[in-house]
Amino acid sequence: MTLVRRARPEDAAEVLRLRQVMIDSMARADRSTDWHAESLPALRARLGEPEGDFAAFVVDHPERPGALAALVAGTLDYRIGRAGDPLGTVGYVFSVATDPDARRRGYARACMDTLLGWFRERGAGRVQLTTSAEGAPLYASLGFRPKPDPLLELWL
C-alpha cells in the first residue's frame, strides 16, 4: 500500500526538486535551478496553509529517508458558473513528478487519486491539466479527455 500524505512546509525543498524533475523531462525546458531559492519561501508558506486553495500530495521515498518519491500539486480556481457547472469551482493539476529511480510503482497514480479526492471535497466540478505524451496514458486511465480548445498564454 502506498502512503500518500499532504506535503508540509519542511518538504518544500524536495517538492521543488521533484518539480525540477518534471521540468527537466519536458522538451525545450529551461533546466536552470536558479529560481529555487527565490521560490522556496512562498512554497513553504503555501504548504503551511491547509485550508488554502493549493495542495501538494507526496509519497516518501522508500529507499532514501528524507527524500520524496512522487509529487502532485494543484490549485482550485473560481470561474463564473455555467450550465453543467453552476458553482464554477475548477481544479487545476500543474505538477506531477516521480523520482526517476521510483517510477512504475503506482506512486503518481496514488497521489493523483488523493488530489482528485481533495478537489471533490472542495466542490470542484471539473479538473484540468496539460500533459506530456509520457503522462497521457495515466490521465486517460483516470478519465481525463483531450479538449479541442487551443490554449493561449501571455507572460506578463
Backbone as a chain_set.jsonl record, in Angstrom:
{"seq": "MTLVRRARPEDAAEVLRLRQVMIDSMARADRSTDWHAESLPALRARLGEPEGDFAAFVVDHPERPGALAALVAGTLDYRIGRAGDPLGTVGYVFSVATDPDARRRGYARACMDTLLGWFRERGAGRVQLTTSAEGAPLYASLGFRPKPDPLLELWL", "coords": {"N": [[0.838, -1.179, 0.0], [0.571, 2.196, -0.864], [1.62, 5.042, 0.791], [0.245, 8.008, 0.801], [0.616, 11.391, 1.506], [-0.188, 14.682, 2.695], [1.811, 17.324, 1.592], [4.178, 19.07, 3.595], [5.42, 22.177, 5.083], [8.162, 21.705, 5.612], [8.832, 19.995, 3.578], [9.333, 21.471, 1.359], [11.775, 21.98, -0.128], [12.266, 19.473, -1.276], [9.926, 19.179, -2.751], [10.328, 21.182, -4.645], [12.588, 20.058, -5.861], [11.476, 17.75, -7.08], [9.642, 18.993, -8.753], [11.433, 20.186, -10.48], [12.473, 17.881, -11.656], [10.264, 17.162, -13.205], [10.122, 19.444, -14.901], [12.606, 19.248, -16.196], [12.149, 17.011, -17.739], [10.635, 17.827, -19.822], [10.405, 18.836, -23.2], [12.579, 21.277, -24.582], [12.848, 22.633, -22.198], [13.838, 25.023, -19.731], [16.539, 24.315, -17.926], [17.577, 25.459, -15.681], [18.176, 25.954, -12.208], [18.197, 28.192, -10.755], [16.033, 29.641, -9.829], [14.978, 28.353, -7.63], [15.766, 29.119, -4.929], [14.523, 31.611, -4.644], [11.856, 30.9, -4.912], [11.334, 29.159, -2.812], [10.568, 30.28, -0.125], [7.894, 31.225, -0.589], [6.641, 28.871, -1.401], [6.937, 27.284, 0.912], [5.281, 28.76, 2.638], [2.766, 28.452, 1.371], [2.464, 25.663, 1.573], [2.023, 25.519, 4.244], [-0.58, 26.292, 4.627], [-3.255, 24.752, 5.267], [-5.977, 25.052, 4.686], [-6.087, 26.456, 2.377], [-6.21, 27.276, -1.197], [-4.455, 25.711, -2.557], [-2.777, 22.624, -2.944], [-0.48, 20.021, -2.249], [0.45, 16.706, -2.737], [2.287, 13.915, -1.62], [4.599, 11.123, -1.801], [6.713, 9.478, 0.355], [10.121, 8.67, -0.246], [10.967, 5.297, -0.548], [13.532, 4.207, -0.278], [15.276, 6.239, 0.356], [15.652, 8.021, 3.028], [14.081, 11.031, 4.023], [13.829, 11.993, 1.482], [11.599, 12.577, -1.297], [9.466, 10.459, -3.214], [7.423, 10.847, -5.04], [5.247, 13.383, -6.385], [2.321, 15.37, -6.559], [0.647, 18.331, -7.467], [-1.752, 20.902, -7.111], [-4.285, 23.42, -7.764], [-7.231, 25.185, -6.718], [-9.658, 26.994, -8.493], [-11.798, 29.74, -9.07], [-14.339, 30.187, -11.374], [-16.799, 31.974, -13.139], [-19.941, 30.466, -12.893], [-21.626, 28.052, -15.054], [-23.806, 26.324, -17.368], [-24.133, 23.026, -16.323], [-22.003, 23.324, -14.626], [-22.552, 25.027, -12.268], [-21.411, 26.183, -9.955], [-18.806, 26.844, -10.58], [-16.276, 26.04, -9.665], [-13.066, 25.016, -10.258], [-10.598, 22.57, -10.597], [-7.069, 22.531, -10.961], [-4.395, 20.749, -12.129], [-0.992, 21.016, -11.879], [1.548, 20.058, -11.503], [3.164, 17.115, -11.666], [5.208, 14.589, -10.704], [7.641, 12.003, -10.584], [10.328, 10.595, -8.87], [13.123, 9.57, -10.768], [14.25, 7.04, -10.041], [12.168, 5.803, -8.764], [10.028, 5.16, -10.302], [7.16, 3.643, -11.955], [5.79, 2.351, -9.919], [3.326, 3.001, -9.074], [3.057, 5.34, -7.645], [2.561, 8.003, -8.602], [-0.055, 7.718, -9.566], [-1.413, 7.078, -7.177], [-1.027, 9.455, -5.744], [-2.351, 11.224, -7.484], [-4.991, 10.231, -7.298], [-5.531, 10.953, -4.66], [-5.311, 13.769, -4.791], [-7.401, 14.294, -6.597], [-9.563, 13.497, -4.999], [-9.339, 15.467, -3.02], [-9.981, 17.737, -4.555], [-12.669, 17.08, -5.175], [-13.842, 17.097, -2.575], [-13.779, 19.806, -2.074], [-15.575, 20.87, -3.792], [-15.044, 21.049, -6.558], [-16.099, 20.981, -9.873], [-14.936, 20.142, -12.156], [-11.738, 19.154, -13.484], [-8.658, 20.251, -14.689], [-5.733, 19.833, -16.744], [-2.466, 19.907, -18.246], [-0.513, 17.794, -20.32], [2.311, 15.631, -20.877], [3.373, 13.459, -23.547], [4.23, 11.117, -22.368], [2.894, 11.13, -19.885], [0.218, 11.048, -20.591], [-1.207, 8.463, -20.835], [-1.684, 7.731, -18.117], [-3.397, 9.797, -17.224], [-5.539, 9.498, -18.995], [-6.446, 7.006, -18.145], [-7.518, 7.725, -15.744], [-9.729, 9.07, -16.494], [-9.54, 11.538, -17.774], [-9.987, 13.603, -20.641], [-9.006, 14.761, -23.891], [-9.325, 18.196, -24.883], [-10.679, 20.192, -27.491], [-10.138, 22.869, -27.517], [-7.788, 25.407, -28.101], [-4.955, 26.284, -26.152], [-4.036, 29.429, -25.057], [-1.459, 31.712, -24.16], [-0.076, 34.332, -22.211], [2.722, 35.967, -21.134], [3.369, 38.058, -18.457]], "CA": [[0.0, 0.0, 0.0], [1.324, 3.437, -0.975], [1.186, 6.026, 1.765], [0.228, 9.37, 0.281], [0.358, 12.366, 2.562], [-0.148, 16.094, 2.303], [3.144, 17.91, 1.756], [4.303, 20.028, 4.686], [6.43, 23.203, 4.797], [9.518, 21.149, 5.625], [9.031, 19.251, 2.328], [9.398, 22.423, 0.242], [12.955, 21.787, -0.985], [12.057, 18.24, -2.04], [8.864, 19.471, -3.723], [10.988, 21.896, -5.741], [13.46, 19.106, -6.579], [10.646, 16.926, -7.969], [9.116, 19.858, -9.821], [12.519, 20.323, -11.446], [12.497, 16.62, -12.407], [9.215, 17.291, -14.225], [10.531, 20.472, -15.862], [13.72, 18.713, -16.982], [11.677, 15.971, -18.662], [9.879, 18.45, -20.904], [11.208, 19.31, -24.329], [12.931, 22.692, -24.615], [12.709, 23.23, -20.873], [14.982, 25.701, -19.144], [16.967, 23.427, -16.851], [18.172, 26.241, -14.61], [17.571, 25.847, -10.878], [18.443, 29.471, -10.085], [14.78, 30.148, -9.294], [14.569, 27.594, -6.442], [15.936, 29.882, -3.689], [13.504, 32.659, -4.589], [10.551, 30.258, -4.829], [11.214, 28.36, -1.596], [9.749, 30.863, 0.954], [6.472, 31.257, -0.956], [6.146, 27.493, -1.379], [6.802, 26.89, 2.33], [4.09, 29.419, 3.171], [1.585, 27.797, 0.793], [2.345, 24.322, 2.153], [1.564, 25.696, 5.616], [-1.977, 26.753, 4.624], [-4.063, 23.57, 4.954], [-7.32, 25.405, 4.197], [-5.946, 27.295, 1.195], [-6.656, 26.761, -2.491], [-3.324, 24.972, -3.123], [-2.417, 21.408, -2.209], [0.507, 19.107, -2.831], [0.449, 15.396, -2.091], [3.576, 13.284, -1.866], [4.942, 9.809, -1.259], [8.106, 9.454, 0.802], [10.955, 7.722, -0.99], [11.154, 4.129, 0.314], [14.944, 3.856, -0.098], [16.092, 7.409, 0.701], [14.991, 8.803, 4.075], [14.108, 12.479, 3.828], [13.558, 12.317, 0.079], [10.266, 12.236, -1.794], [9.434, 9.617, -4.407], [6.446, 11.351, -6.011], [4.578, 14.641, -6.07], [1.31, 16.015, -7.403], [0.233, 19.604, -6.886], [-2.831, 21.535, -7.849], [-4.977, 24.557, -7.169], [-8.64, 25.418, -7.004], [-9.869, 28.295, -9.099], [-13.198, 30.074, -9.283], [-14.762, 30.766, -12.643], [-18.249, 32.182, -13.09], [-20.633, 29.228, -13.237], [-22.227, 27.867, -16.374], [-24.62, 25.114, -17.408], [-23.34, 21.842, -16.018], [-21.004, 23.669, -13.618], [-23.074, 26.292, -11.761], [-20.572, 26.767, -8.903], [-17.613, 27.381, -11.213], [-15.028, 25.665, -8.997], [-12.273, 24.202, -11.17], [-9.288, 22.141, -10.125], [-6.026, 22.525, -11.984], [-3.198, 19.99, -11.769], [0.1, 21.65, -12.612], [2.859, 19.463, -11.27], [3.164, 15.682, -11.354], [6.571, 14.114, -10.932], [8.136, 10.856, -9.822], [11.778, 10.471, -8.915], [13.442, 8.559, -11.787], [14.506, 5.695, -9.51], [10.976, 5.309, -8.065], [8.93, 5.098, -11.266], [6.436, 2.4, -12.261], [5.358, 1.72, -8.661], [1.973, 3.469, -8.778], [3.07, 6.496, -6.755], [1.882, 9.15, -9.214], [-1.49, 7.404, -9.583], [-1.928, 7.197, -5.809], [-1.066, 10.887, -5.435], [-3.428, 11.822, -8.284], [-6.261, 9.845, -6.686], [-5.703, 11.76, -3.454], [-5.588, 15.144, -5.217], [-8.761, 14.333, -7.151], [-10.457, 13.478, -3.84], [-9.271, 16.801, -2.407], [-10.778, 18.612, -5.42], [-14.095, 16.746, -4.983], [-14.255, 17.57, -1.247], [-13.877, 21.253, -2.092], [-16.62, 21.283, -4.712], [-14.658, 21.207, -7.964], [-16.945, 20.276, -10.818], [-14.075, 19.616, -13.208], [-10.304, 19.282, -13.24], [-7.914, 20.432, -15.934], [-4.283, 19.713, -16.714], [-1.786, 19.678, -19.511], [0.279, 16.586, -20.136], [3.296, 15.178, -21.864], [2.973, 12.186, -24.157], [4.514, 10.061, -21.387], [1.893, 11.146, -18.829], [-1.144, 10.948, -21.121], [-1.927, 7.233, -20.501], [-2.148, 7.78, -16.731], [-4.548, 10.679, -17.121], [-6.65, 8.863, -19.72], [-6.975, 5.928, -17.3], [-8.261, 8.371, -14.66], [-10.932, 9.649, -17.072], [-9.297, 12.807, -18.461], [-10.147, 13.573, -22.088], [-8.495, 15.978, -24.523], [-10.275, 19.219, -25.313], [-10.243, 20.766, -28.768], [-9.819, 24.292, -27.377], [-6.345, 25.672, -28.007], [-4.507, 27.073, -25.017], [-3.271, 30.629, -25.353], [-0.77, 32.14, -22.957], [0.618, 35.607, -22.255], [3.593, 36.194, -19.984], [3.371, 39.48, -18.058]], "C": [[0.89, 1.252, 0.0], [0.753, 4.45, 0.001], [1.354, 7.43, 1.203], [-0.081, 10.286, 1.454], [0.407, 13.77, 1.973], [1.266, 16.611, 2.547], [3.093, 18.983, 2.836], [5.373, 21.07, 4.347], [7.856, 22.653, 4.761], [9.832, 20.296, 4.394], [9.345, 20.169, 1.154], [10.596, 22.198, -0.677], [12.809, 20.538, -1.84], [10.952, 18.411, -3.076], [9.473, 20.205, -4.916], [11.891, 20.964, -6.541], [12.629, 18.263, -7.551], [9.994, 17.763, -9.061], [10.179, 20.056, -10.893], [12.684, 19.047, -12.27], [11.469, 16.671, -13.527], [9.638, 18.292, -15.304], [11.632, 19.938, -16.775], [13.276, 17.668, -17.999], [10.941, 16.545, -19.868], [10.819, 18.962, -21.98], [11.406, 20.821, -24.234], [12.787, 23.386, -23.263], [14.001, 23.936, -20.465], [15.378, 24.894, -17.914], [17.64, 24.152, -15.687], [17.43, 25.985, -13.295], [17.773, 27.135, -10.086], [17.197, 30.012, -9.38], [14.38, 29.488, -7.971], [14.644, 28.43, -5.158], [14.865, 30.963, -3.54], [12.106, 32.076, -4.381], [10.29, 29.587, -3.474], [10.371, 29.011, -0.491], [8.25, 30.878, 0.64], [5.883, 29.854, -0.927], [5.969, 27.015, 0.058], [5.528, 27.489, 2.935], [2.826, 28.742, 2.657], [1.369, 26.4, 1.372], [1.852, 24.387, 3.598], [0.136, 26.196, 5.736], [-2.901, 25.587, 4.292], [-5.461, 23.867, 4.435], [-7.266, 26.256, 2.942], [-6.411, 26.603, -0.069], [-5.559, 26.007, -3.238], [-3.082, 23.731, -2.271], [-1.369, 20.631, -2.987], [0.453, 17.82, -2.025], [1.682, 14.646, -2.544], [3.603, 11.86, -1.319], [6.407, 9.892, -0.863], [8.867, 8.379, 0.038], [11.255, 6.519, -0.098], [12.612, 3.77, 0.583], [15.814, 5.023, 0.365], [15.372, 8.251, 1.749], [15.173, 10.302, 3.855], [13.838, 12.922, 2.41], [12.121, 11.932, -0.265], [10.381, 11.406, -3.055], [8.513, 10.198, -5.468], [5.75, 12.577, -5.452], [3.454, 14.879, -7.055], [0.909, 17.297, -6.696], [-0.849, 20.21, -7.762], [-3.457, 22.676, -7.075], [-6.456, 24.512, -7.519], [-8.785, 26.835, -7.525], [-11.365, 28.518, -9.242], [-13.371, 30.693, -10.655], [-16.269, 30.962, -12.542], [-18.919, 30.914, -13.601], [-21.201, 29.236, -14.643], [-23.087, 26.619, -16.305], [-23.714, 23.908, -17.191], [-22.278, 22.076, -14.95], [-21.404, 25.003, -12.977], [-22.205, 26.949, -10.688], [-19.26, 27.325, -9.441], [-16.302, 27.055, -10.515], [-14.285, 24.659, -9.871], [-10.957, 23.836, -10.497], [-8.299, 22.185, -11.273], [-4.802, 21.809, -11.436], [-2.046, 20.575, -12.56], [1.458, 21.02, -12.383], [2.679, 18.009, -10.846], [4.558, 15.178, -11.682], [6.866, 12.92, -10.044], [9.644, 10.815, -9.979], [12.125, 9.359, -9.912], [13.676, 7.145, -11.234], [13.318, 5.11, -8.741], [9.778, 5.169, -9.007], [8.368, 3.691, -11.406], [6.058, 1.621, -11.005], [3.962, 2.171, -8.248], [1.912, 4.708, -7.898], [2.326, 7.695, -7.34], [0.371, 8.918, -9.252], [-2.092, 7.575, -8.187], [-2.025, 8.671, -5.402], [-2.181, 11.581, -6.21], [-4.792, 11.479, -7.699], [-6.554, 10.701, -5.453], [-6.02, 13.213, -3.814], [-6.996, 15.259, -5.795], [-9.804, 14.287, -6.04], [-10.502, 14.826, -3.142], [-10.086, 17.795, -3.234], [-12.276, 18.361, -5.199], [-14.602, 17.296, -3.648], [-14.464, 19.079, -1.221], [-14.812, 21.769, -3.189], [-16.227, 21.489, -6.154], [-15.567, 20.358, -8.841], [-16.156, 19.666, -11.967], [-12.625, 19.884, -12.832], [-9.614, 19.357, -14.589], [-6.43, 20.209, -15.691], [-3.757, 19.696, -18.125], [-0.841, 18.514, -19.267], [1.339, 16.431, -21.213], [2.76, 13.894, -22.472], [3.18, 11.039, -23.166], [3.437, 9.981, -20.304], [0.476, 10.886, -19.298], [-1.852, 9.64, -20.775], [-2.449, 7.202, -19.059], [-3.412, 8.611, -16.636], [-5.762, 10.117, -17.862], [-7.274, 7.768, -18.862], [-7.763, 6.473, -16.113], [-9.519, 9.076, -15.176], [-10.752, 11.0, -17.746], [-9.425, 12.604, -19.971], [-9.594, 14.846, -22.686], [-9.621, 16.925, -24.91], [-9.778, 19.807, -26.623], [-9.814, 22.228, -28.643], [-8.308, 24.499, -27.29], [-6.052, 26.542, -26.785], [-3.695, 28.254, -25.531], [-2.628, 31.087, -24.057], [-0.079, 33.465, -23.218], [1.441, 35.729, -20.988], [3.619, 37.683, -19.691], [4.666, 39.85, -17.358]], "O": [[1.843, 1.344, 0.774], [-0.455, 4.685, 0.032], [2.461, 7.965, 1.14], [-0.935, 9.986, 2.288], [0.968, 14.002, 0.902], [1.848, 16.356, 3.602], [2.106, 19.705, 2.973], [6.154, 20.865, 3.417], [8.668, 23.101, 3.951], [10.985, 19.915, 4.19], [9.6, 19.683, 0.052], [10.438, 22.223, -1.897], [13.19, 20.543, -3.011], [11.034, 17.845, -4.166], [9.168, 19.886, -6.065], [11.955, 21.067, -7.766], [13.017, 18.078, -8.705], [9.815, 17.284, -10.181], [9.864, 20.092, -12.083], [13.002, 19.119, -13.457], [11.752, 16.277, -14.658], [9.518, 18.005, -16.495], [11.596, 20.152, -17.986], [13.949, 17.46, -19.009], [10.659, 15.826, -20.826], [11.904, 19.462, -21.684], [10.492, 21.55, -23.848], [12.62, 24.605, -23.207], [15.102, 23.504, -20.808], [14.608, 24.81, -16.958], [18.211, 23.511, -14.805], [16.21, 25.823, -13.28], [17.545, 27.162, -8.877], [17.319, 30.774, -8.421], [13.524, 30.015, -7.261], [13.69, 28.449, -4.382], [14.364, 31.202, -2.441], [11.266, 32.703, -3.736], [9.14, 29.47, -3.05], [9.502, 28.33, 0.052], [7.431, 30.575, 1.508], [4.752, 29.665, -0.478], [4.951, 26.403, 0.384], [4.792, 26.811, 3.652], [1.907, 28.485, 3.434], [0.235, 25.998, 1.632], [1.32, 23.404, 4.114], [-0.319, 26.495, 6.84], [-3.299, 25.442, 3.136], [-6.072, 23.007, 3.801], [-8.303, 26.736, 2.484], [-6.938, 25.492, -0.028], [-5.713, 25.698, -4.419], [-3.169, 23.775, -1.044], [-1.377, 20.594, -4.217], [0.415, 17.839, -0.795], [2.078, 14.725, -3.707], [2.769, 11.456, -0.508], [7.246, 10.325, -1.653], [8.327, 7.319, -0.281], [11.754, 6.701, 1.012], [12.904, 3.098, 1.572], [16.972, 4.819, 0.729], [14.564, 9.11, 1.397], [16.266, 10.775, 3.545], [13.636, 14.111, 2.16], [11.513, 11.081, 0.385], [11.28, 11.617, -3.87], [8.78, 10.065, -6.662], [5.671, 12.786, -4.242], [3.605, 14.624, -8.25], [0.84, 17.342, -5.468], [-0.856, 20.05, -8.983], [-3.19, 22.87, -5.889], [-6.865, 23.88, -8.493], [-8.117, 27.757, -7.055], [-12.113, 27.576, -9.508], [-12.64, 31.605, -11.042], [-16.944, 30.158, -11.9], [-18.512, 30.355, -14.619], [-21.252, 30.263, -15.32], [-23.094, 25.927, -15.287], [-22.655, 23.795, -17.809], [-21.713, 21.118, -14.423], [-20.691, 25.997, -13.118], [-22.261, 28.168, -10.529], [-18.663, 28.198, -8.812], [-15.303, 27.733, -10.752], [-14.805, 23.588, -10.185], [-10.289, 24.684, -9.905], [-8.651, 21.91, -12.42], [-4.241, 22.205, -10.414], [-2.108, 20.63, -13.788], [2.433, 21.419, -13.019], [2.11, 17.722, -9.793], [5.03, 15.324, -12.809], [6.403, 12.837, -8.906], [10.172, 10.98, -11.079], [11.483, 8.309, -9.901], [13.336, 6.162, -11.892], [13.438, 4.046, -8.134], [8.639, 5.072, -8.551], [8.998, 2.7, -11.037], [6.011, 0.391, -11.016], [3.466, 1.773, -7.194], [0.832, 5.092, -7.448], [1.542, 8.335, -6.64], [-0.399, 9.843, -8.992], [-3.167, 8.158, -8.042], [-3.007, 9.08, -4.781], [-2.882, 12.432, -5.661], [-5.661, 12.346, -7.614], [-7.691, 11.119, -5.235], [-6.902, 13.821, -3.208], [-7.705, 16.224, -5.509], [-10.826, 14.967, -6.128], [-11.566, 15.28, -2.722], [-10.811, 18.613, -2.668], [-13.054, 19.303, -5.054], [-15.675, 17.896, -3.596], [-15.255, 19.575, -0.418], [-14.834, 22.966, -3.478], [-17.007, 22.055, -6.92], [-15.774, 19.172, -8.583], [-16.646, 18.78, -12.667], [-12.327, 20.723, -11.981], [-9.947, 18.616, -15.514], [-5.937, 20.375, -14.576], [-4.505, 19.495, -19.082], [-0.418, 18.277, -18.135], [1.265, 17.015, -22.294], [1.801, 13.312, -21.966], [2.389, 10.096, -23.132], [3.1, 8.887, -19.852], [-0.386, 10.539, -18.491], [-3.035, 9.693, -20.437], [-3.544, 6.697, -18.811], [-4.396, 8.181, -16.033], [-6.892, 10.254, -17.392], [-8.495, 7.613, -18.848], [-8.587, 5.762, -15.538], [-10.291, 9.619, -14.385], [-11.725, 11.562, -18.247], [-9.026, 11.571, -20.507], [-9.692, 15.908, -22.072], [-10.731, 16.496, -25.225], [-8.569, 19.907, -26.836], [-9.194, 22.77, -29.559], [-7.631, 23.843, -26.499], [-6.833, 27.431, -26.443], [-2.782, 28.09, -26.34], [-3.181, 30.88, -22.977], [0.442, 33.7, -24.308], [0.909, 35.606, -19.885], [3.866, 38.487, -20.591], [4.843, 40.999, -16.955]]}, "num_chains": 1, "name": "protein.A"}
